[in-house]
Amino acid sequence: MAVLKVIEVLANSDKSWEDATRKAVKHASKTVKNIKSVYVNEQSCTVNGDDVAQFRVNVKITFEVS
C-alpha cells in the first residue's frame, strides 16, 4: 500500500500558467522525490498597465512517501 502526501506550492511566470506550473514542479523536485501528480488549485495574474505582468498558480503536488 502506498502512502501519499500533498504539499501546496505557489509559483509565478512571465510566460504562462503552464510555465508557472512547470516551475513549481521543477523547484519542488529538488527536495521532494517520487512526485506523482500536480493539481492546479488556483490561477491568478498581475497586470501592469494594459498587459499581464505575471501568471501565478497555487498547486497541490502529490508524492509517494516511502
Buried (B, 14 or more C-beta within 10 A) or exposed (E): EEEEEEEEBEBBBEEEBEBBBBBBBEEBEEEBEEBEEBEBEEEEBEEEEEEEEBBBBBBBBBBEEE
